Amino acid sequence: MNELDSINAMLMYVGLPPIASLADCDTILPAAQALIALNHANNTAQARGWIFNTDQQITLALATDEIPLPANALGITNNPSLTKRGNKLYDTENNTYKFTQAQTVDLISLVNFDDLPMLAQVYILSIATREFSMSQTGSASADQLLNRRVQEAATELVRMEMDAEPIAILIDPNKVTLDPNSMRG
């Protein structure tokens, strides 16, 4: 699946003819609106951070005394005192953009729609189709079929994420004590 296929699926869902290329989005208003809905759903869905768009332990280098972020950066995880503000790293603990050394973070990045795993594309397309359909029909409530598709796609995407992530049980060894008297078999 690619952006063109997705836009055409959205157009056909509301009874409009498909387009031949993405260039048609420049001249055909409903196609442009479908592309906007797809991009919005893509950005919003990926901002959560998934296994396919989160790079772990990325070292961000200093540029003078600030740390610029890549243009496709959506957010930072794993460090509650660091966040993305504009296109720079911000230290919320010290209320500053100024750093004295490089920082290592988990970086959430926007991945091109065409490069996403199929289940992510289906989820994003489902959300975009629901939003596009509402904008085209003027109906405040999306139909039940679209709502069910979004929920099913979300469930499958979360399942994919869970299958890919090892389950970790965190135990503080300083708080664990074993009482040999309680281990009777």
C-alpha positions as a Markdown table, in Angstrom:
| # | Residue | x | y | z |
|---|---|---|---|---|
| 1 | Met | 0.0 | 0.0 | 0.0 |
| 2 | Asn | 1.2 | 3.5 | -0.8 |
| 3 | Glu | -0.1 | 7.1 | -0.4 |
| 4 | Leu | -1.8 | 7.0 | -3.8 |
| 5 | Asp | -3.6 | 3.7 | -3.1 |
| 6 | Ser | -4.7 | 5.1 | 0.3 |
| 7 | Ile | -6.0 | 8.4 | -1.1 |
| 8 | Asn | -7.9 | 6.5 | -3.8 |
| 9 | Ala | -9.4 | 4.2 | -1.2 |
| 10 | Met | -10.6 | 7.2 | 0.8 |
| 11 | Leu | -12.1 | 8.9 | -2.3 |
| 12 | Met | -13.9 | 5.7 | -3.4 |
| 13 | Tyr | -15.3 | 5.2 | 0.1 |
| 14 | Val | -17.2 | 8.4 | -0.3 |
| 15 | Gly | -18.2 | 7.7 | -3.9 |
| 16 | Leu | -15.6 | 9.8 | -5.7 |
| 17 | Pro | -13.5 | 8.7 | -8.6 |
| 18 | Pro | -9.8 | 7.7 | -8.0 |
| 19 | Ile | -6.9 | 9.9 | -9.1 |
| 20 | Ala | -4.1 | 8.9 | -11.4 |
| 21 | Ser | -1.2 | 10.4 | -9.5 |
| 22 | Leu | -0.4 | 12.3 | -6.3 |
| 23 | Ala | 0.1 | 15.4 | -8.6 |
| 24 | Asp | -3.7 | 15.4 | -9.0 |
| 25 | Cys | -3.9 | 16.5 | -5.3 |
| 26 | Asp | -2.8 | 19.9 | -6.5 |
| 27 | Thr | -5.9 | 20.4 | -8.7 |
| 28 | Ile | -8.6 | 18.2 | -7.3 |
| 29 | Leu | -9.9 | 19.5 | -4.0 |
| 30 | Pro | -11.3 | 16.2 | -2.6 |
| 31 | Ala | -8.0 | 14.5 | -3.4 |
| 32 | Ala | -6.1 | 17.3 | -1.6 |
| 33 | Gln | -8.4 | 17.0 | 1.4 |
| 34 | Ala | -7.8 | 13.2 | 1.5 |
| 35 | Leu | -4.1 | 13.8 | 1.4 |
| 36 | Ile | -4.3 | 16.3 | 4.3 |
| 37 | Ala | -6.4 | 13.8 | 6.3 |
| 38 | Leu | -3.9 | 11.0 | 5.6 |
| 39 | Asn | -0.9 | 13.2 | 6.6 |
| 40 | His | -2.7 | 14.4 | 9.8 |
| 41 | Ala | -3.6 | 10.8 | 10.8 |
| 42 | Asn | -0.1 | 9.7 | 10.0 |
| 43 | Asn | 1.5 | 12.4 | 12.1 |
| 44 | Thr | -0.9 | 11.9 | 15.0 |
| 45 | Ala | -0.6 | 8.1 | 15.0 |
| 46 | Gln | 3.2 | 8.1 | 14.9 |
| 47 | Ala | 3.6 | 10.7 | 17.6 |
| 48 | Arg | 2.7 | 8.0 | 20.2 |
| 49 | Gly | 5.9 | 6.2 | 19.4 |
| 50 | Trp | 5.9 | 2.7 | 18.1 |
| 51 | Ile | 8.7 | 0.1 | 17.7 |
| 52 | Phe | 8.9 | 1.0 | 14.0 |
| 53 | Asn | 9.5 | 4.7 | 14.6 |
| 54 | Thr | 11.4 | 4.9 | 17.9 |
| 55 | Asp | 15.2 | 4.7 | 17.7 |
| 56 | Gln | 16.6 | 3.8 | 21.1 |
| 57 | Gln | 19.7 | 5.3 | 22.7 |
| 58 | Ile | 20.4 | 7.9 | 20.0 |
| 59 | Thr | 23.2 | 10.3 | 20.9 |
| 60 | Leu | 22.2 | 13.9 | 20.0 |
| 61 | Ala | 25.3 | 16.1 | 19.4 |
| 62 | Leu | 25.7 | 19.7 | 20.6 |
| 63 | Ala | 25.7 | 22.5 | 18.0 |
| 64 | Thr | 27.3 | 25.3 | 20.0 |
| 65 | Asp | 25.4 | 25.0 | 23.3 |
| 66 | Glu | 22.1 | 23.8 | 22.0 |
| 67 | Ile | 21.0 | 20.4 | 20.5 |
| 68 | Pro | 19.1 | 20.6 | 17.3 |
| 69 | Leu | 16.7 | 17.7 | 16.5 |
| 70 | Pro | 16.2 | 16.1 | 13.1 |
| 71 | Ala | 13.4 | 17.6 | 11.0 |
| 72 | Asn | 11.4 | 14.4 | 11.3 |
| 73 | Ala | 11.6 | 14.2 | 15.1 |
| 74 | Leu | 8.2 | 13.9 | 16.8 |
| 75 | Gly | 9.3 | 13.5 | 20.4 |
| 76 | Ile | 11.6 | 12.1 | 23.0 |
| 77 | Thr | 11.0 | 9.2 | 25.4 |
| 78 | Asn | 13.0 | 7.6 | 28.2 |
| 79 | Asn | 14.0 | 10.9 | 29.9 |
| 80 | Pro | 11.2 | 12.9 | 31.6 |
| 81 | Ser | 13.3 | 16.0 | 31.9 |
| 82 | Leu | 14.0 | 16.2 | 28.1 |
| 83 | Thr | 11.5 | 17.1 | 25.5 |
| 84 | Lys | 11.2 | 18.4 | 22.0 |
| 85 | Arg | 10.4 | 22.1 | 21.6 |
| 86 | Gly | 10.4 | 23.4 | 18.1 |
| 87 | Asn | 13.3 | 21.7 | 16.5 |
| 88 | Lys | 15.5 | 21.7 | 19.5 |
| 89 | Leu | 16.0 | 19.6 | 22.7 |
| 90 | Tyr | 14.7 | 21.3 | 25.8 |
| 91 | Asp | 15.6 | 20.5 | 29.4 |
| 92 | Thr | 12.4 | 20.9 | 31.5 |
| 93 | Glu | 14.2 | 20.4 | 34.7 |
| 94 | Asn | 16.5 | 23.4 | 34.2 |
| 95 | Asn | 14.1 | 25.3 | 31.9 |
| 96 | Thr | 16.7 | 25.7 | 29.2 |
| 97 | Tyr | 17.8 | 24.8 | 25.7 |
| 98 | Lys | 21.4 | 25.0 | 26.8 |
| 99 | Phe | 23.5 | 21.9 | 27.3 |
| 100 | Thr | 27.1 | 21.2 | 28.0 |
| 101 | Gln | 27.3 | 17.8 | 26.6 |
| 102 | Ala | 25.6 | 15.5 | 24.0 |
| 103 | Gln | 22.4 | 13.8 | 25.2 |
| 104 | Thr | 21.3 | 10.2 | 24.7 |
| 105 | Val | 17.6 | 9.7 | 24.2 |
| 106 | Asp | 15.0 | 7.4 | 22.6 |
| 107 | Leu | 13.9 | 9.4 | 19.6 |
| 108 | Ile | 10.4 | 9.2 | 18.0 |
| 109 | Ser | 10.6 | 10.0 | 14.3 |
| 110 | Leu | 8.1 | 10.5 | 11.6 |
| 111 | Val | 8.4 | 7.7 | 9.0 |
| 112 | Asn | 7.2 | 8.1 | 5.5 |
| 113 | Phe | 3.8 | 6.5 | 5.1 |
| 114 | Asp | 5.1 | 4.3 | 2.2 |
| 115 | Asp | 7.8 | 2.9 | 4.5 |
| 116 | Leu | 5.6 | 1.9 | 7.4 |
| 117 | Pro | 4.6 | -1.7 | 8.3 |
| 118 | Met | 1.4 | -2.7 | 6.7 |
| 119 | Leu | -0.6 | -2.8 | 10.0 |
| 120 | Ala | 0.5 | 0.8 | 10.7 |
| 121 | Gln | -0.7 | 1.8 | 7.3 |
| 122 | Val | -4.0 | 0.1 | 7.7 |
| 123 | Tyr | -4.5 | 1.8 | 11.1 |
| 124 | Ile | -3.6 | 5.3 | 9.8 |
| 125 | Leu | -5.7 | 4.8 | 6.6 |
| 126 | Ser | -8.7 | 3.8 | 8.8 |
| 127 | Ile | -8.4 | 7.0 | 10.9 |
| 128 | Ala | -7.9 | 9.1 | 7.8 |
| 129 | Thr | -10.9 | 7.6 | 6.0 |
| 130 | Arg | -13.1 | 8.2 | 9.0 |
| 131 | Glu | -12.0 | 11.9 | 9.2 |
| 132 | Phe | -12.2 | 12.4 | 5.5 |
| 133 | Ser | -15.7 | 10.8 | 5.3 |
| 134 | Met | -17.0 | 13.0 | 8.0 |
| 135 | Ser | -15.6 | 16.1 | 6.2 |
| 136 | Gln | -17.1 | 15.1 | 2.9 |
| 137 | Thr | -20.5 | 14.1 | 4.2 |
| 138 | Gly | -20.9 | 16.7 | 6.8 |
| 139 | Ser | -22.0 | 14.0 | 9.3 |
| 140 | Ala | -20.8 | 14.6 | 12.8 |
| 141 | Ser | -20.8 | 10.9 | 13.6 |
| 142 | Ala | -18.7 | 8.5 | 11.5 |
| 143 | Asp | -20.5 | 5.4 | 10.5 |
| 144 | Gln | -20.2 | 2.2 | 12.6 |
| 145 | Leu | -18.2 | 0.4 | 10.0 |
| 146 | Leu | -15.4 | 3.0 | 10.0 |
| 147 | Asn | -15.3 | 3.1 | 13.8 |
| 148 | Arg | -15.1 | -0.7 | 13.9 |
| 149 | Arg | -12.3 | -0.7 | 11.3 |
| 150 | Val | -10.3 | 1.9 | 13.3 |
| 151 | Gln | -10.7 | -0.2 | 16.5 |
| 152 | Glu | -9.7 | -3.5 | 14.7 |
| 153 | Ala | -6.7 | -1.9 | 13.1 |
| 154 | Ala | -5.6 | -0.4 | 16.4 |
| 155 | Thr | -5.9 | -3.8 | 18.1 |
| 156 | Glu | -3.8 | -5.4 | 15.4 |
| 157 | Leu | -1.1 | -2.7 | 15.6 |
| 158 | Val | -0.9 | -3.0 | 19.3 |
| 159 | Arg | -0.7 | -6.8 | 19.0 |
| 160 | Met | 2.2 | -6.4 | 16.5 |
| 161 | Glu | 3.9 | -4.1 | 18.9 |
| 162 | Met | 3.5 | -6.5 | 21.8 |
| 163 | Asp | 4.8 | -9.4 | 19.7 |
| 164 | Ala | 7.9 | -7.5 | 18.8 |
| 165 | Glu | 8.8 | -6.1 | 22.3 |
| 166 | Pro | 10.3 | -8.4 | 24.9 |
| 167 | Ile | 8.4 | -8.4 | 28.1 |
| 168 | Ala | 10.5 | -7.1 | 30.9 |
| 169 | Ile | 9.8 | -7.6 | 34.6 |
| 170 | Leu | 11.5 | -4.9 | 36.6 |
| 171 | Ile | 12.8 | -6.0 | 40.0 |
| 172 | Asp | 14.8 | -4.0 | 42.4 |
| 173 | Pro | 17.4 | -6.4 | 43.9 |
| 174 | Asn | 17.7 | -4.2 | 46.9 |
| 175 | Lys | 14.1 | -4.7 | 47.8 |
| 176 | Val | 13.8 | -8.5 | 47.1 |
| 177 | Thr | 14.4 | -10.8 | 50.0 |
| 178 | Leu | 14.1 | -14.5 | 50.0 |
| 179 | Asp | 12.9 | -16.1 | 53.2 |
| 180 | Pro | 14.1 | -19.7 | 53.2 |
| 181 | Asn | 11.3 | -20.6 | 55.6 |
| 182 | Ser | 8.6 | -19.5 | 53.2 |
| 183 | Met | 10.0 | -21.8 | 50.4 |
| 184 | Arg | 8.6 | -25.1 | 51.6 |
| 185 | Gly | 7.5 | -27.5 | 49.0 |
